[in-house]
């Protein structure tokens, strides 16, 4: 319904005295926030801004539209490390509250598994004409925890390797590998090569150093493959070491299509 003239008169003289939610309540929910905001904006009337605490309460309320374990990234575990690694490769945060992870359409099952671990009860969204799927939700707590762990908005070219406890490095690196890594068979024999990709050279340099220390990798080649992406490539011997490092102790979360390429070498 349109805003009544008597209410327009009130807004004209008192709009700056209340926030949008307060005006909605004042008018007994006769008008939506959008109606009140549009009317005031179009007539040059200021509205009282929400304080940071009020914004946080509203954002937290919105985050609970679908249940989510808001404390998931507060405590290290194998599942948390894997999902964090996958997010580091194929996820993003934005607007101070949004969390997103995207997978290729053929890997939708791993996204469902991650959603289960996050206790996320919202939908798995069809993204980009069924070529990809995503989970996307609003949660200020998770956003802040990701930032505290070293994540950031627009991280493609600036990502740094986070401080991951040693015992969870295989899971974090496997998660990143499933998001932005690949393994393939080399023609001419039972050989595999593997690689990690990133727009951040610093991230790959730190990853390379960690794999030398923790997985016994000896070689590797880091190069710029195009204007926006670096590749860290390993030959057969180091690829096998990488596989044994990532899949040790029978992890629960992994992309089957990538692990399958390692399987003939893991027990050698």
RAFEN-V519084 format. One record per residue. N is the residue number from 1. RES is the residue in three letters. SS is DSSP state (2 for helix, 1 for strand, 0 for the rest). NEAR is the number of other ideal C-beta (glycine too) atoms within 8 Angstrom. Layout:
BEGIN
n=N res=RES ss=SS near=NEAR
n=N res=RES ss=SS near=NEAR
END
This chain:
BEGIN
n=1 res=UNK ss=0 near=4
n=2 res=UNK ss=0 near=3
n=3 res=UNK ss=0 near=10
n=4 res=UNK ss=0 near=7
n=5 res=UNK ss=2 near=5
n=6 res=UNK ss=2 near=6
n=7 res=UNK ss=2 near=11
n=8 res=UNK ss=2 near=10
n=9 res=UNK ss=2 near=8
n=10 res=UNK ss=2 near=8
n=11 res=UNK ss=2 near=15
n=12 res=UNK ss=2 near=9
n=13 res=UNK ss=2 near=6
n=14 res=UNK ss=2 near=8
n=15 res=UNK ss=2 near=12
n=16 res=UNK ss=2 near=7
n=17 res=UNK ss=2 near=5
n=18 res=UNK ss=0 near=10
n=19 res=UNK ss=0 near=10
n=20 res=UNK ss=2 near=11
n=21 res=UNK ss=2 near=10
n=22 res=UNK ss=2 near=9
n=23 res=UNK ss=2 near=15
n=24 res=UNK ss=2 near=12
n=25 res=UNK ss=2 near=8
n=26 res=UNK ss=2 near=7
n=27 res=UNK ss=0 near=10
n=28 res=UNK ss=0 near=5
n=29 res=UNK ss=0 near=6
n=30 res=UNK ss=0 near=7
n=31 res=UNK ss=0 near=11
n=32 res=UNK ss=0 near=6
n=33 res=UNK ss=2 near=9
n=34 res=UNK ss=2 near=6
n=35 res=UNK ss=2 near=9
n=36 res=UNK ss=2 near=16
n=37 res=UNK ss=2 near=10
n=38 res=UNK ss=2 near=8
n=39 res=UNK ss=2 near=12
n=40 res=UNK ss=2 near=12
n=41 res=UNK ss=2 near=8
n=42 res=UNK ss=2 near=6
n=43 res=UNK ss=0 near=8
n=44 res=UNK ss=0 near=4
n=45 res=UNK ss=0 near=11
n=46 res=UNK ss=0 near=6
n=47 res=UNK ss=0 near=13
n=48 res=UNK ss=0 near=9
n=49 res=UNK ss=0 near=5
n=50 res=UNK ss=0 near=10
n=51 res=UNK ss=0 near=6
n=52 res=UNK ss=2 near=6
n=53 res=UNK ss=2 near=6
n=54 res=UNK ss=2 near=10
n=55 res=UNK ss=2 near=9
n=56 res=UNK ss=2 near=9
n=57 res=UNK ss=2 near=8
n=58 res=UNK ss=2 near=10
n=59 res=UNK ss=2 near=12
n=60 res=UNK ss=2 near=11
n=61 res=UNK ss=2 near=7
n=62 res=UNK ss=2 near=9
n=63 res=UNK ss=2 near=15
n=64 res=UNK ss=0 near=8
n=65 res=UNK ss=0 near=7
n=66 res=UNK ss=0 near=9
n=67 res=UNK ss=0 near=7
n=68 res=UNK ss=0 near=15
n=69 res=UNK ss=0 near=8
n=70 res=UNK ss=0 near=8
n=71 res=UNK ss=0 near=7
n=72 res=UNK ss=2 near=12
n=73 res=UNK ss=2 near=10
n=74 res=UNK ss=2 near=5
n=75 res=UNK ss=0 near=6
n=76 res=UNK ss=0 near=7
n=77 res=UNK ss=0 near=7
n=78 res=UNK ss=2 near=10
n=79 res=UNK ss=2 near=10
n=80 res=UNK ss=2 near=13
n=81 res=UNK ss=2 near=15
n=82 res=UNK ss=2 near=15
n=83 res=UNK ss=2 near=15
n=84 res=UNK ss=2 near=15
n=85 res=UNK ss=2 near=17
n=86 res=UNK ss=2 near=16
n=87 res=UNK ss=2 near=14
n=88 res=UNK ss=2 near=14
n=89 res=UNK ss=2 near=14
n=90 res=UNK ss=2 near=9
n=91 res=UNK ss=1 near=12
n=92 res=UNK ss=1 near=8
n=93 res=UNK ss=1 near=12
n=94 res=UNK ss=1 near=7
n=95 res=UNK ss=0 near=4
n=96 res=UNK ss=0 near=7
n=97 res=UNK ss=0 near=11
n=98 res=UNK ss=1 near=12
n=99 res=UNK ss=1 near=14
n=100 res=UNK ss=1 near=11
n=101 res=UNK ss=1 near=13
n=102 res=UNK ss=1 near=9
n=103 res=UNK ss=1 near=13
n=104 res=UNK ss=1 near=6
n=105 res=UNK ss=2 near=9
n=106 res=UNK ss=2 near=5
n=107 res=UNK ss=2 near=12
n=108 res=UNK ss=2 near=10
n=109 res=UNK ss=2 near=6
n=110 res=UNK ss=2 near=13
n=111 res=UNK ss=2 near=14
n=112 res=UNK ss=2 near=9
n=113 res=UNK ss=2 near=9
n=114 res=UNK ss=2 near=13
n=115 res=UNK ss=2 near=11
n=116 res=UNK ss=2 near=8
n=117 res=UNK ss=2 near=11
n=118 res=UNK ss=0 near=11
n=119 res=UNK ss=0 near=9
n=120 res=UNK ss=0 near=12
n=121 res=UNK ss=0 near=6
n=122 res=UNK ss=0 near=9
n=123 res=UNK ss=0 near=4
n=124 res=UNK ss=0 near=10
n=125 res=UNK ss=1 near=8
n=126 res=UNK ss=1 near=5
n=127 res=UNK ss=1 near=8
n=128 res=UNK ss=0 near=5
n=129 res=UNK ss=0 near=3
n=130 res=UNK ss=0 near=6
n=131 res=UNK ss=0 near=7
n=132 res=UNK ss=1 near=10
n=133 res=UNK ss=1 near=12
n=134 res=UNK ss=1 near=12
n=135 res=UNK ss=1 near=13
n=136 res=UNK ss=1 near=7
n=137 res=UNK ss=1 near=12
n=138 res=UNK ss=1 near=10
n=139 res=UNK ss=0 near=12
n=140 res=UNK ss=2 near=12
n=141 res=UNK ss=2 near=10
n=142 res=UNK ss=2 near=13
n=143 res=UNK ss=2 near=13
n=144 res=UNK ss=2 near=8
n=145 res=UNK ss=2 near=10
n=146 res=UNK ss=2 near=13
n=147 res=UNK ss=2 near=10
n=148 res=UNK ss=2 near=6
n=149 res=UNK ss=0 near=10
n=150 res=UNK ss=0 near=9
n=151 res=UNK ss=0 near=10
n=152 res=UNK ss=0 near=9
n=153 res=UNK ss=0 near=6
n=154 res=UNK ss=0 near=6
n=155 res=UNK ss=0 near=11
n=156 res=UNK ss=0 near=8
n=157 res=UNK ss=0 near=7
n=158 res=UNK ss=0 near=8
n=159 res=UNK ss=0 near=13
n=160 res=UNK ss=0 near=9
n=161 res=UNK ss=0 near=10
n=162 res=UNK ss=0 near=10
n=163 res=UNK ss=0 near=4
n=164 res=UNK ss=0 near=11
n=165 res=UNK ss=0 near=6
n=166 res=UNK ss=2 near=6
n=167 res=UNK ss=2 near=4
n=168 res=UNK ss=2 near=13
n=169 res=UNK ss=2 near=12
n=170 res=UNK ss=2 near=12
n=171 res=UNK ss=2 near=14
n=172 res=UNK ss=2 near=15
n=173 res=UNK ss=2 near=14
n=174 res=UNK ss=2 near=15
n=175 res=UNK ss=2 near=18
n=176 res=UNK ss=2 near=15
n=177 res=UNK ss=2 near=15
n=178 res=UNK ss=2 near=14
n=179 res=UNK ss=2 near=14
n=180 res=UNK ss=2 near=9
n=181 res=UNK ss=1 near=13
n=182 res=UNK ss=1 near=7
n=183 res=UNK ss=1 near=11
n=184 res=UNK ss=1 near=8
n=185 res=UNK ss=1 near=7
n=186 res=UNK ss=1 near=9
n=187 res=UNK ss=0 near=4
n=188 res=UNK ss=0 near=4
n=189 res=UNK ss=0 near=5
n=190 res=UNK ss=0 near=4
n=191 res=UNK ss=1 near=8
n=192 res=UNK ss=1 near=14
n=193 res=UNK ss=1 near=12
n=194 res=UNK ss=1 near=15
n=195 res=UNK ss=1 near=10
n=196 res=UNK ss=1 near=12
n=197 res=UNK ss=1 near=11
n=198 res=UNK ss=1 near=13
n=199 res=UNK ss=0 near=8
n=200 res=UNK ss=0 near=13
n=201 res=UNK ss=2 near=9
n=202 res=UNK ss=2 near=9
n=203 res=UNK ss=2 near=11
n=204 res=UNK ss=2 near=13
n=205 res=UNK ss=2 near=9
n=206 res=UNK ss=2 near=10
n=207 res=UNK ss=2 near=13
n=208 res=UNK ss=2 near=12
n=209 res=UNK ss=2 near=8
n=210 res=UNK ss=2 near=11
n=211 res=UNK ss=2 near=13
n=212 res=UNK ss=2 near=10
n=213 res=UNK ss=2 near=6
n=214 res=UNK ss=2 near=9
n=215 res=UNK ss=0 near=10
n=216 res=UNK ss=0 near=7
n=217 res=UNK ss=0 near=12
n=218 res=UNK ss=0 near=6
n=219 res=UNK ss=0 near=8
n=220 res=UNK ss=0 near=10
n=221 res=UNK ss=1 near=7
n=222 res=UNK ss=1 near=11
n=223 res=UNK ss=1 near=7
n=224 res=UNK ss=1 near=7
n=225 res=UNK ss=1 near=7
n=226 res=UNK ss=1 near=5
n=227 res=UNK ss=0 near=4
n=228 res=UNK ss=0 near=6
n=229 res=UNK ss=1 near=10
n=230 res=UNK ss=1 near=13
n=231 res=UNK ss=1 near=10
n=232 res=UNK ss=1 near=14
n=233 res=UNK ss=1 near=11
n=234 res=UNK ss=1 near=13
n=235 res=UNK ss=0 near=8
n=236 res=UNK ss=2 near=9
n=237 res=UNK ss=2 near=8
n=238 res=UNK ss=2 near=13
n=239 res=UNK ss=2 near=15
n=240 res=UNK ss=2 near=13
n=241 res=UNK ss=2 near=11
n=242 res=UNK ss=2 near=14
n=243 res=UNK ss=2 near=15
n=244 res=UNK ss=2 near=11
n=245 res=UNK ss=2 near=13
n=246 res=UNK ss=2 near=12
n=247 res=UNK ss=0 near=13
n=248 res=UNK ss=0 near=8
n=249 res=UNK ss=0 near=4
n=250 res=UNK ss=0 near=5
n=251 res=UNK ss=0 near=13
n=252 res=UNK ss=0 near=6
n=253 res=UNK ss=0 near=14
n=254 res=UNK ss=0 near=13
n=255 res=UNK ss=0 near=8
n=256 res=UNK ss=2 near=6
n=257 res=UNK ss=2 near=8
n=258 res=UNK ss=2 near=13
n=259 res=UNK ss=2 near=11
n=260 res=UNK ss=2 near=7
n=261 res=UNK ss=2 near=10
n=262 res=UNK ss=2 near=14
n=263 res=UNK ss=0 near=7
n=264 res=UNK ss=0 near=5
n=265 res=UNK ss=0 near=11
n=266 res=UNK ss=0 near=10
n=267 res=UNK ss=0 near=3
n=268 res=UNK ss=0 near=4
END
